[in-house]
Amino acid sequence: MAKPIGTKPMRSDAVRSRRQLMQAATEAFAEQGVEASVSDIAERAGIGKGTVFRHFATKDDLLAAIVSENQFSLAATGERLAETEEPADALMQFMTAAIELQISNRAFCQVAHGEAHDHPDVRNGLAALERVTAELTDRARRHGAIRRDITGQDVMLLMSGVYQTASPLLASQPHLWRRYLRLVFDGMRADTPPLPGPAPQTETTPSSR
């Protein structure tokens, strides 16, 4: 693919330092969450703090870049599952992957629940996740695998809810969340009574009048 006119290719050393930075930031944010410092990330990467800020103007920009990369990776997993798996299995495997990511990546979990949520990169990644979640949910619903009144936004909230339910006991019972995911998914099956009340709406979805 041709490069845009007026842009210069990154020097090989700059490409290498950026790759080291992204790897170090991914590890630091996953382990420490948003509290990970630029100094620690730079030390892990074997570069100076100034190099970090040459690539990213602020720590929030770096955090958003890492989290959005996770978001788009998870969305790509959902797209692959939609093409290769049966509707119910695809949705269940996607929900499993999403909860595993929350558990293994502290920063992703914090951003998913509010930290740096308004950064444009994070919002773009969230939109991609919402699209693929809706696609998987709609597909499962059309095939009669889940109840007719379940929406993609329901599933987004349920994935977060399963993590939050199990999180207080993760240290001593790290796989407990699988029990609650199964309980939730069984409640989504098609042979259950209708749900009370309307489906949830995102902040950007206009209310029906």
C-alpha positions in Angstrom: 0.0 0.0 0.0 1.4 3.4 -0.9 2.2 5.8 1.9 0.2 9.1 2.1 1.9 12.0 0.4 4.0 14.0 2.8 4.6 11.3 5.3 8.0 9.9 6.1 8.7 6.3 7.0 9.9 5.7 10.6 13.6 5.0 10.9 14.4 1.4 11.9 15.5 2.5 15.4 12.3 4.4 15.9 10.3 1.4 14.7 12.2 -0.8 17.2 11.8 1.5 20.1 8.0 1.9 19.5 7.7 -1.9 19.3 9.6 -2.3 22.6 7.4 0.5 24.1 4.2 -1.1 23.1 5.2 -4.5 24.5 6.4 -3.0 27.8 3.2 -0.9 28.1 1.0 -3.9 27.4 2.7 -5.8 30.2 2.8 -3.0 32.7 -0.9 -1.9 32.2 -2.0 -5.5 32.3 -0.2 -6.1 35.6 -0.6 -2.7 37.3 -3.6 -1.2 35.6 -3.8 2.5 34.9 -1.5 3.2 37.9 1.5 1.9 35.8 3.9 4.8 35.5 5.6 6.1 32.4 9.0 5.7 34.2 8.3 2.0 34.8 7.1 1.4 31.2 10.2 3.2 29.8 12.5 1.1 32.1 10.9 -2.1 30.9 11.3 -1.1 27.3 14.9 0.0 27.8 14.2 3.5 26.5 14.1 6.9 28.1 10.9 8.7 29.2 11.5 11.3 26.4 11.2 8.5 23.8 7.8 7.5 25.2 6.5 11.0 24.8 7.9 11.3 21.3 5.6 8.5 20.4 2.6 9.4 22.6 1.9 12.9 23.8 0.4 11.8 27.2 0.2 8.7 29.3 -3.6 8.6 28.5 -2.8 8.4 24.8 -0.5 5.4 25.4 -3.1 3.7 27.6 -5.8 4.3 25.1 -3.6 2.9 22.3 -3.0 -0.3 24.3 -6.6 -0.8 25.4 -8.0 0.0 21.9 -5.6 -2.6 20.5 -7.1 -5.1 23.0 -10.6 -4.1 22.0 -10.0 -4.5 18.3 -8.3 -7.8 18.9 -11.3 -9.1 20.8 -13.6 -7.7 18.1 -11.6 -9.7 15.5 -12.0 -12.8 17.6 -15.7 -12.2 17.5 -15.7 -11.8 13.8 -13.8 -15.0 13.3 -16.2 -16.9 15.6 -19.2 -15.6 13.6 -17.7 -17.2 10.5 -16.5 -20.5 11.9 -18.7 -21.6 14.8 -22.4 -22.5 15.4 -24.3 -19.4 16.6 -24.7 -20.5 20.3 -21.1 -21.7 20.5 -19.8 -18.5 18.8 -21.6 -16.3 21.3 -20.5 -18.4 24.3 -16.8 -18.5 23.2 -16.9 -14.7 22.6 -18.3 -14.0 26.0 -15.6 -16.3 27.5 -12.8 -14.5 25.7 -14.2 -11.1 26.8 -14.3 -12.1 30.5 -10.9 -13.8 30.3 -9.5 -10.5 29.0 -11.0 -8.5 31.9 -9.5 -11.0 34.3 -6.0 -11.1 32.8 -5.7 -7.4 31.9 -6.2 -5.0 34.8 -6.1 -1.8 32.6 -8.6 -3.2 30.1 -10.9 -4.0 33.0 -10.5 -0.5 34.5 -11.1 1.2 31.2 -14.1 -1.0 30.5 -15.6 0.3 33.8 -14.8 4.0 33.4 -11.1 4.9 33.3 -10.1 6.8 30.1 -13.5 5.8 28.7 -13.9 9.0 26.7 -10.6 8.8 24.8 -11.4 8.7 21.0 -9.3 5.5 20.5 -11.1 3.8 23.3 -14.5 4.9 22.1 -13.6 3.6 18.6 -12.6 0.2 20.1 -15.8 0.1 22.1 -17.9 0.8 19.1 -16.2 -2.2 17.3 -16.9 -4.4 20.3 -20.5 -3.3 20.4 -20.9 -4.0 16.7 -19.5 -7.6 16.8 -21.4 -8.3 20.1 -24.6 -7.2 18.4 -23.8 -9.3 15.3 -23.1 -12.5 17.4 -26.2 -11.9 19.5 -28.5 -11.2 16.5 -27.1 -14.3 14.7 -27.8 -16.5 17.8 -31.3 -15.1 18.2 -32.2 -15.6 14.5 -31.2 -19.2 14.8 -33.3 -19.7 17.8 -30.3 -20.4 20.1 -31.2 -17.6 22.6 -34.3 -15.9 23.6 -35.9 -13.4 21.3 -35.7 -10.4 23.7 -31.9 -10.5 24.2 -29.9 -7.7 22.6 -26.2 -7.0 22.1 -26.2 -4.4 24.7 -27.7 -6.9 27.2 -24.7 -9.2 26.4 -22.2 -6.4 26.8 -23.5 -5.6 30.3 -23.8 -9.3 31.2 -20.1 -9.9 30.3 -19.1 -7.1 32.7 -21.5 -8.4 35.3 -20.1 -11.9 35.3 -16.6 -10.5 35.9 -17.7 -8.2 38.7 -19.6 -11.0 40.4 -16.6 -13.3 40.5 -13.9 -10.6 41.0 -13.9 -10.6 44.9 -12.9 -14.2 44.9 -10.6 -14.3 42.0 -7.5 -14.7 44.1 -8.7 -17.8 45.9 -11.1 -19.2 43.2 -9.8 -17.9 39.9 -12.2 -20.0 37.8 -15.4 -19.2 39.6 -16.4 -16.8 36.9 -17.0 -19.8 34.6 -19.8 -21.0 36.9 -21.6 -17.6 36.7 -21.0 -17.4 32.9 -22.8 -20.7 32.5 -25.6 -19.6 34.8 -26.0 -16.4 32.7 -25.8 -18.2 29.4 -28.4 -20.8 30.4 -30.7 -17.9 31.4 -30.3 -16.6 27.8 -31.6 -19.8 26.2 -34.7 -19.6 24.1 -36.9 -21.8 26.2 -37.4 -19.3 29.0 -40.2 -16.8 29.9 -40.0 -13.2 28.5 -37.9 -10.7 30.4 -39.6 -7.8 32.3 -39.0 -4.3 31.1 -37.3 -2.9 28.0 -33.8 -3.7 26.9 -31.0 -1.4 28.0 -29.8 1.4 25.7 -26.4 2.9 25.2 -25.9 6.5 26.0 -25.8 7.3 22.3 -29.0 5.4 21.5 -32.0 7.8 21.2 -34.9 6.8 23.5 -38.0 5.7 21.7 -40.8 8.2 21.8 
